[in-house]
């Protein structure tokens, strides 16, 4: 039955994005179905938003349909299957000229609006790490369970097995990062993985670089990212001058050799220094200016989520997890979701007669409490404008609370990335003990909820907004004034 529901959702989405011939690529992240389009004008945005399974849409470099965690992983393969089936049943050749005619204007407009070099690079970095999130979550939760069993002294026979399961992926994450980096930047994925594998090879301990022995894993994911990027450039250079008859032998050999030597005698050391500096700076920042740092980080995170750039923080989180076992940044950033929830509840209370908007809030709040913010962002606060700002105020207050306790010595973080809100509780870890860690995080959520609610209640609406939005969903007929629809219903 569940499969039928997912297939029905995919079938409903496909014609609203222009049909199979308008699709150039299909992928998904934690919550969004990401579709490459030939012609953006064929997409029916309002009809898509009206589908019960669709929580929101984002028009970015790819067209992103927010379906929520779990659902997106099930709908995406059904969507891909429908696209493939339709193309097989009714193939329509598309020439390069036709493609150019359909998409050139849209692509140029998008480039001018969004494709700054920094934003493009950040999106590509996010594309490298997003496919790794499910494994990071699974291994992080298992690591948390293992830590709990260890502290309680339960099931000592299973603890080593859980440790192996939780640590195996993290010990080889550099290889996956290298593979995805080469794939994203146009190289041969396995060559990127091969070069990145050098970083975690135990034998590097016998090699001296910059006057000291290397350590397996030195440089971590940042070193793997840099090594694979170098491998892509070497490979592309080889493709240009190596004769075709020798390409299959010479290109991969030179790619691995040149990139490997540079990695061993340069990148591992440099990336290791950068990784250490990131960890040191993050800990120093929260230890000395925790409240202010938390305020800034918690307040600015919702705009990053809105732009889809929050995924670019994954390398930083992963680096911190590699170094200390948890990322101290994620619990603070999670406060942005608490501010969003508080703001949404205030909107619900301030607009008692807007049935449509209240229904949207009721359906999106459970996901919001679990840290999935897109439904509330795109369905409630962002369209209203002011409540989005007051939601950021709530996030800033919650972030300042958590940051303050970091400054007071109750430092903690998350053993994995991905979950947020209440879903982050099983992943919390810190040096102050689980009781204090859970209490501070829960207190931060409470502060975020309360500040987001209060700021939205008092400052989230103008008088005119309340007049326009707080309307009876079933008005008495037909005067011109009464027949005007609310702005967001």
C-alpha positions in Angstrom: 0.0 0.0 0.0 2.9 2.3 0.9 4.4 1.6 -2.5 1.2 2.5 -4.3 1.0 5.8 -2.3 4.6 6.7 -3.3 4.0 5.8 -6.9 0.8 7.9 -6.9 2.7 10.9 -5.6 5.4 10.5 -8.3 2.7 10.2 -10.9 1.0 13.4 -9.7 4.3 15.3 -9.7 5.5 14.3 -13.2 3.0 16.1 -15.4 3.2 19.2 -13.2 7.0 19.6 -13.9 6.5 19.3 -17.7 6.5 15.6 -18.2 9.3 13.2 -18.8 10.8 15.0 -21.7 11.3 18.1 -19.6 13.5 16.2 -17.0 17.3 16.2 -17.4 18.3 14.8 -14.0 16.7 13.4 -10.9 18.3 13.2 -7.4 17.3 13.7 -3.8 18.7 14.9 -0.5 17.3 14.6 3.0 14.0 16.2 2.3 13.9 17.4 -1.3 13.4 15.8 -4.7 15.8 17.7 -7.0 15.0 17.8 -10.7 16.9 19.2 -13.6 14.6 20.9 -16.1 14.9 21.8 -19.8 12.2 24.4 -19.7 11.3 26.0 -16.3 8.2 27.7 -17.8 6.5 24.3 -18.1 6.4 23.8 -14.3 3.0 24.4 -12.6 4.2 25.7 -9.3 0.8 26.3 -7.7 -0.6 23.0 -8.7 2.5 21.3 -7.2 2.2 23.1 -4.0 -1.5 22.0 -3.8 -0.5 18.3 -3.8 -1.0 16.8 -0.3 2.4 15.2 -0.3 4.3 18.4 -1.3 5.5 20.5 1.6 7.0 23.3 -0.6 9.1 24.1 -3.6 12.4 25.8 -4.1 13.5 27.3 -7.5 17.3 27.1 -7.5 20.0 25.6 -9.8 17.8 22.5 -9.7 14.0 22.6 -9.1 13.5 21.2 -5.6 10.3 19.7 -4.3 10.1 19.4 -0.5 8.6 16.0 0.4 10.1 15.5 3.8 12.5 12.9 5.2 11.7 9.3 4.5 9.0 10.2 1.9 11.6 11.7 -0.5 13.7 8.5 -0.5 10.7 6.4 -1.4 9.1 8.7 -4.0 12.3 9.4 -5.9 12.9 5.9 -7.3 9.2 5.8 -8.3 9.6 9.1 -10.1 12.7 7.9 -11.8 11.0 4.7 -12.9 8.0 6.7 -14.4 10.4 9.0 -16.3 12.3 6.0 -17.7 9.1 4.1 -18.6 7.6 7.1 -20.4 10.8 7.7 -22.4 11.0 4.0 -23.4 7.3 3.9 -24.4 7.4 7.0 -26.5 11.0 8.1 -27.3 11.3 11.6 -28.6 14.7 12.5 -30.0 16.0 15.8 -28.8 18.7 17.5 -30.8 21.3 19.8 -29.3 19.7 22.8 -31.2 16.3 22.0 -29.6 17.8 21.7 -26.2 19.5 25.1 -26.6 16.3 26.7 -27.9 14.3 25.3 -24.9 16.7 26.2 -22.1 19.1 28.9 -23.1 17.1 31.8 -21.9 16.2 30.2 -18.5 19.8 29.1 -17.9 21.2 32.5 -18.6 18.6 34.2 -16.3 19.4 31.7 -13.5 23.2 32.3 -13.9 22.8 36.0 -13.7 20.6 35.7 -10.6 22.2 32.9 -8.6 25.4 31.6 -10.1 28.0 33.6 -8.3 31.3 31.7 -8.1 31.1 31.2 -4.3 27.5 30.0 -4.3 28.2 27.6 -7.2 31.2 26.1 -5.4 29.3 25.8 -2.2 26.5 23.9 -3.9 28.9 21.6 -5.6 30.6 20.9 -2.2 27.1 20.2 -0.8 26.5 17.7 -3.7 29.6 15.8 -2.6 28.4 15.4 1.0 24.6 15.1 0.8 24.7 11.5 -0.5 26.8 10.6 2.6 24.2 11.9 5.1 22.2 8.6 5.5 25.3 6.7 6.5 26.4 9.5 8.8 23.0 9.4 10.6 22.9 5.7 10.9 26.5 5.3 12.2 26.0 8.3 14.5 22.9 6.8 16.1 24.6 3.5 16.5 27.6 5.2 18.1 25.2 7.0 20.5 23.6 3.7 21.4 27.0 2.1 21.9 28.0 4.9 24.2 24.9 4.5 26.3 25.4 0.8 26.6 29.0 1.4 27.6 28.1 3.9 30.3 25.4 1.7 31.7 27.6 -1.4 31.6 25.0 -3.3 29.7 25.5 -5.9 27.0 29.4 -5.9 27.1 29.5 -8.6 24.4 27.7 -6.5 21.8 29.6 -3.2 22.5 32.7 -4.1 20.4 30.4 -5.1 17.5 28.5 -1.8 17.7 31.8 0.1 17.8 33.0 -1.6 14.7 29.7 -0.9 12.9 29.6 2.8 13.9 33.3 3.5 13.2 33.8 1.6 9.9 32.2 4.2 7.7 33.9 7.1 9.4 37.3 5.4 9.1 36.9 5.3 5.3 34.8 8.4 4.8 37.7 10.1 2.9 37.4 7.5 0.2 33.7 8.3 -0.3 34.4 12.0 -0.3 37.1 11.5 -3.0 34.8 9.4 -5.1 32.0 11.9 -5.0 34.3 14.9 -5.5 35.7 13.5 -8.8 32.2 12.6 -9.9 30.9 16.1 -9.2 33.8 18.0 -10.8 33.9 15.9 -14.0 36.6 13.4 -13.3 36.6 9.6 -13.1 35.0 8.8 -9.7 37.1 5.8 -8.9 40.4 7.7 -9.5 39.2 10.3 -7.0 38.5 7.6 -4.5 41.9 5.9 -5.1 43.8 9.1 -4.4 41.7 9.9 -1.3 42.3 6.4 0.0 46.0 7.2 0.4 45.0 9.5 3.3 43.6 6.6 5.4 46.2 4.0 4.4 48.0 2.9 7.5 51.4 2.8 5.7 51.5 6.6 5.5 52.8 6.5 9.1 56.3 5.6 7.6 56.4 8.7 5.4 58.0 12.0 6.5 56.6 15.3 5.3 57.7 18.7 6.6 60.0 17.1 9.1 57.4 14.8 10.8 55.7 11.5 10.3 52.3 11.5 8.7 49.4 10.0 10.5 46.7 7.8 8.8 43.7 10.0 8.3 45.6 13.3 8.6 43.7 16.0 6.8 40.5 14.0 6.9 37.7 15.0 4.6 39.3 18.3 3.7 42.4 16.5 2.5 40.3 14.0 0.6 38.4 16.9 -1.1 41.6 18.7 -2.1 43.3 15.5 -3.3 40.3 14.5 -5.5 40.1 18.0 -6.9 43.7 17.8 -7.8 43.2 14.4 -9.4 40.4 15.8 -11.6 42.7 18.5 -12.9 45.5 16.1 -13.5 43.2 13.7 -15.3 41.7 16.4 -17.5 45.2 17.6 -18.4 46.3 14.1 -19.4 43.2 13.7 -21.6 44.3 16.8 -23.6 47.8 15.6 -24.5 48.1 11.8 -24.0 47.5 10.0 -27.4 44.2 8.1 -27.5 46.0 4.8 -27.9 47.9 5.2 -24.6 45.1 7.0 -22.7 43.8 3.9 -20.9 47.3 3.2 -19.5 48.9 6.6 -19.1 46.1 8.8 -17.8 45.0 6.8 -14.7 48.6 6.0 -13.9 49.7 9.7 -14.0 46.6 10.8 -12.2 47.1 8.6 -9.2 50.9 9.0 -9.2 51.0 12.8 -9.4 48.0 13.5 -7.2 49.2 10.9 -4.7 52.7 12.4 -4.4 51.3 15.9 -3.9 48.8 14.5 -1.4 51.5 12.8 0.6 54.1 15.5 0.5 51.8 18.5 0.8 48.0 18.2 1.0 47.8 15.9 3.9 50.0 18.1 6.1 48.3 21.4 5.0 44.7 19.9 5.3 45.7 18.5 8.7 46.7 22.0 9.9 43.5 23.5 8.5 41.4 20.8 10.2 43.1 21.3 13.5 42.6 25.1 13.2 38.9 24.6 12.5 38.5 22.5 15.6 40.6 24.8 17.7 38.7 27.9 16.5 35.3 26.3 17.0 36.1 25.3 20.6 37.7 28.7 21.3 34.8 30.6 19.8 32.3 28.9 22.0 34.5 28.9 25.1 35.2 32.6 25.0 32.3 34.2 23.2 29.7 31.4 23.3 26.6 33.5 23.9 27.4 36.0 21.1 28.6 33.3 18.8 25.5 31.2 19.4 23.3 34.3 18.8 24.8 34.9 15.4 24.9 31.3 14.3 21.4 30.5 15.5 20.0 33.7 13.9 21.6 33.3 10.5 20.9 29.6 10.0 17.3 29.8 8.7 18.4 32.1 5.7 21.0 29.5 4.8 18.3 26.8 4.9 16.1 29.0 2.7 18.9 29.3 0.1 19.8 25.6 0.3 23.4 26.5 1.3 23.3 24.9 4.8 24.6 21.7 3.2 27.9 23.5 2.6 28.5 23.3 6.3 28.7 19.5 6.2 32.5 19.4 5.7 33.0 21.5 8.9 30.7 19.3 10.9 32.4 16.2 9.5 35.8 17.6 10.4 34.7 18.3 14.0 33.3 14.8 14.3 36.5 13.3 13.1 38.5 15.3 15.6 36.4 15.1 18.8 33.7 12.6 18.1 30.9 15.3 17.8 30.2 18.7 16.2 29.7 21.5 18.6 28.0 23.6 16.0 25.0 21.5 15.2 23.1 21.9 18.5 23.4 25.6 18.2 22.3 25.7 14.6 19.3 23.5 15.5 17.9 26.3 17.6 16.9 28.0 14.3 14.3 25.3 13.9 13.0 26.0 17.4 12.6 29.7 16.6 10.7 28.6 13.4 8.3 26.4 15.4 7.6 29.1 18.0 6.9 31.6 15.2 4.5 29.2 13.5 2.6 28.6 16.7 2.3 32.4 17.1 0.9 32.7 13.6 -1.6 30.0 14.4 -2.8 31.8 17.4 -2.9 35.3 15.8 -5.0 34.1 12.8 -7.8 32.1 14.4 -10.1 32.6 11.3 -7.6 31.7 8.6 -8.4 28.0 8.3 -6.2 27.3 5.4 -3.0 28.7 7.0 -3.8 27.0 10.3 -4.3 23.7 8.6 -0.9 24.1 6.9 0.7 24.9 10.3 -0.9 21.9 12.0 0.3 19.5 9.3 3.9 21.0 9.3 4.4 21.3 13.1 5.2 17.6 13.8 8.0 17.8 11.2 9.1 21.1 12.6 9.5 19.7 16.1 11.7 16.9 14.6 13.9 19.5 12.9 12.5 19.5 9.4 12.0 23.2 8.8 11.2 23.5 5.1 7.4 23.0 5.4 7.1 25.8 7.9 9.6 28.1 6.0 8.0 27.8 2.6 4.5 27.2 3.7 4.2 29.8 6.5 6.9 32.2 7.6 8.7 33.1 4.4 5.5 33.9 2.4 4.4 36.1 5.3 7.7 37.9 5.5 7.9 39.4 9.0 7.4 36.0 10.8 10.4 34.7 9.0 12.5 37.5 10.6 11.0 36.9 14.0 11.7 33.1 13.6 15.3 34.1 13.1 15.1 36.1 16.4 13.9 32.9 18.1 16.8 30.9 16.7 19.2 33.6 17.8 17.9 33.5 21.4 18.1 29.7 21.5 21.6 29.7 20.0 22.7 32.3 22.6 21.4 30.1 25.4 23.3 27.0 24.2 26.4 29.1 23.4 26.3 30.6 26.9 26.5 27.2 28.6 29.3 26.2 26.2 31.1 29.3 27.6 30.3 28.2 31.1 31.9 24.8 30.5 28.9 22.6 29.5 30.3 21.9 26.0 28.6 19.3 23.9 27.7 18.4 20.3 26.1 15.9 18.0 27.8 12.6 17.0 26.2 12.8 13.5 24.7 15.3 11.2 21.3 15.4 9.6 18.7 15.2 12.4 17.7 18.3 14.4 15.1 19.4 16.9 13.9 16.6 19.1 15.5 14.0 16.8 18.9 15.3 17.9 18.5 14.0 21.5 19.8 10.5 20.8 22.9 11.9 19.1 24.0 14.3 21.9 27.4 13.8 23.5 29.7 15.9 25.7 32.2 16.1 28.4 29.8 17.4 31.1 27.7 14.3 31.3 24.5 13.2 29.6 22.2 14.8 32.2 23.7 18.3 31.8 24.0 17.9 28.0 20.3 17.0 27.6 19.1 19.6 30.0 21.0 22.5 28.2 19.8 21.3 24.8 16.2 21.0 26.0 16.5 24.5 27.6 17.8 25.9 24.3 14.8 24.5 22.5 12.4 25.9 25.0 14.1 29.4 24.8 13.9 29.2 21.0 10.2 28.3 21.0 9.4 31.0 23.5 11.4 33.7 21.8 10.1 32.9 18.4 6.5 32.9 19.6 6.9 36.1 21.6 8.7 38.0 18.8 6.1 36.9 16.2 3.2 37.7 18.5 4.3 41.3 19.0 6.2 42.1 15.9 5.3 39.5 13.3 2.3 41.3 11.8 1.3 44.8 10.9 -2.3 45.9 11.5 -3.0 45.6 7.8 -1.6 42.1 7.7 -3.9 41.0 10.5 -6.9 42.5 8.8 -6.1 40.9 5.4 -5.0 37.5 6.7 -7.4 36.9 9.7 -10.4 36.3 7.5 -13.3 33.8 7.8 -12.6 30.9 5.4 -16.3 30.8 4.6 -17.3 34.4 4.2 -20.9 35.5 3.5 -21.5 35.9 -0.2 -21.0 38.0 -2.7 -19.9 41.5 -1.9 -16.7 42.6 -3.7 -15.0 43.1 -0.4 -16.0 39.8 1.1 -15.0 37.8 -2.0 -11.4 38.9 -1.8 -9.2 35.9 -0.9 -6.7 36.2 1.8 -3.2 36.9 0.6 -1.8 33.5 1.5 -4.7 31.1 1.5 
